[in-house]
Amino acid sequence: MKNYKIRLYGRGIFGEHVIPFNIEPTQEQVEDRVTLLINEGIMELKPHTGFYSRHHWTLTYEEVTEKKEKELILGTWV
């Protein structure tokens, strides 16, 4: 299972959430999941006045990889 960080911004709002997917998601799957999360109140949308467009939304997503802490194994940091 892979986790994806989703960002939705534009029209004076900003929202961010991490969503797990079993497969590589398509754009449509990401949009559907974001819609469900917003409707259920899980993904918070906050007011944001920035350089974002007031005329359209932008939705981005990227895979989140876990950073492993280094471990001392047989006297060597791995």
DOROTI-894915 format. One record per residue (C-alpha): residue in one letter; x, y, z. Coordinates in steps of 0.02 Angstrom, whole numbers, padded with zeros to 5 digits, always signed. Last residue first. Layout:
<sites>
AXYZ ...
</sites>
This chain:
<sites>
V+01145+00090+00406 W+01264+00149+00541 T+01402+00019+00563 G+01455-00066+00725 L+01368-00230+00687 I+01206-00139+00646 L+01179+00037+00716 E+01016+00095+00640 K+00982+00251+00537 E+00805+00312+00541 K+00700+00261+00395 K+00611+00396+00298 E+00441+00341+00239 T+00398+00381+00059 V+00250+00490+00015 E+00190+00476-00164 E+00136+00640-00240 Y-00031+00723-00272 T-00087+00888-00345 L-00259+00967-00365 T-00277+01145-00429 W-00444+01233-00424 H-00501+01376-00538 H-00546+01561-00547 R-00470+01638-00390 S-00298+01575-00438 Y-00173+01547-00300 F-00047+01685-00256 G-00101+01686-00077 T-00253+01713+00029 H-00294+01549+00111 P-00454+01496+00193 K-00441+01318+00259 L-00517+01161+00185 E-00515+01014+00304 M-00511+00838+00235 I-00613+00724+00348 G-00775+00822+00336 E-00870+00679+00255 N-00903+00782+00097 I-00720+00838+00090 L-00656+00659+00107 L-00778+00595-00024 T-00727+00729-00149 V-00543+00693-00116 R-00572+00508-00150 D-00662+00544-00314 E-00525+00664-00372 V-00389+00537-00331 Q-00481+00399-00424 E-00507+00513-00576 Q-00323+00559-00583 T-00276+00376-00584 P-00208+00291-00431 E-00056+00174-00429 I-00129+00028-00330 N-00173-00009-00149 F-00202+00176-00111 P-00176+00269+00053 I-00225+00454+00070 V-00124+00592+00155 H-00218+00758+00167 E-00199+00942+00121 G-00324+01081+00094 F-00308+01263+00040 I-00443+01391+00000 G-00457+01560-00087 R-00521+01500-00255 G-00371+01385-00272 Y-00292+01241-00180 L-00306+01053-00160 R-00154+00957-00102 I-00146+00767-00088 K-00002+00672-00008 Y-00004+00493-00070 N+00023+00337+00033 K+00066+00171-00049 M+00000+00000+00000 
</sites>
